[in-house]
Amino acid sequence: MREQSFSILSETGIHARPATLLVNKAGQYESHIELHYNGKTVNLKSIMGVMSLGVPQGAEVRITVDGNDEDQALEGIAETIAEHLGK
């Protein structure tokens, strides 16, 4: 299992477009990928789950990845977050 924390710097937080990008990226991997925010955990492959968190600008989120391709999955998710949401 791998995990990494990220700061969401985008002015709009994780709204529909970046949420879709994250869900699509997560869907490319076999591993189970979860997004943790504010005491809640959702499957990163679920657009409804991700949107339900309402992650705002300035939030700290944690991604956990468990599975055969967890290294590649975490790297891909980290690149997507850095490119579209923060660091």
N, C-alpha and C positions, 0 to 999 in steps of 0.2 A: 504494500500500500504506500502511495506517495501522496503528499499534500503540499500546498503552497498557498500563501496569503497574498492578496492583491488589494491595492487602493484603487477605487473607482473615481477617476478624475473628470470624466465626461460631465458636462454641465447638466445633462438630462438623466444621468445615472444609467441604469440598464433598462432602457425603454425598448419598444418593439423591434426596431431594426437591429441593434446590437444583441438583443436577446436571441433573435433569429439566427444571427451569425454564430453565436456561442452554441446554440442547440444543434445547428447544422454541423459545426466542427466536432462536437461531442459525438454525434451520430456516425462519424467516420471511424470510430474505434469500438472494439469489442468490450473494453473495460467498463466497469460500473463507475460513473462519474457523478459526484454530488457537489452542489453549491450550498455553502453554509453562510447564513447571514442572520444576525440578530436572534440567535437561538433557534432558528428554523433551518431545516435541511430539505432540499428538493433534488430530484433527479435532473441533472443538467441536460438530459435528452428530452425533457418535457417543457415545451414552450409555455404551457399554462402554469406549470410549477415555477419556472423562472420569473414569469411576469407577476405571479402572486406575491413574490417577496417585496416588490416595490423598492428595489435597491436605489438609493439616491446618490447624488454626487457627494464625494467625501467618505463614502462607506468603505469599510474594510470587509472583504469577503474571503472565504477560504474554499479552495477546491480540493476535494479528495478523489483519488483515482485508484481503483483496485482491479487488477486483471493482467492478462498476458501482455498487453501493449501499453501498460501504464506509463512508461517513460515517454513514449512517443505521444501519447494522449495528453499528458501534462504539458509537454513542450508545445504541442499544437494549440492547446487552450491558452497557454501563457502568451504565445505570439498573437493570438486573436485579441486577447484583452489588451495587450500593449498597443496594438495597432488601432483599436477602436474605442477603448474605455479608460485607459490609464496605464498603470505599471504594477 
